[in-house]
């Protein structure tokens, strides 16, 4: 019986891992005009649980965000930016296989 319970718990944990995926999104943020604004955008996004990587480009006015889609979604990222005064639009979405 203990083996069955252990197998069930292992399967549950493993299936949860497989259902979540790292997702990347490239955002256009016209309000990024100098390094200070890039830092504010970056720190706003990094503060969100599930966000793993944030790279900003001042010349291109773009932000690449890599995140765990089981914890956060693009709508929440856009909403967080709007709350601090930045409008953003999605340029590209991508999903990576972790296996």
Order of alpha helices (4+ residues) and beta strands (2+ residues): alpha-beta-alpha-beta-beta-alpha-beta
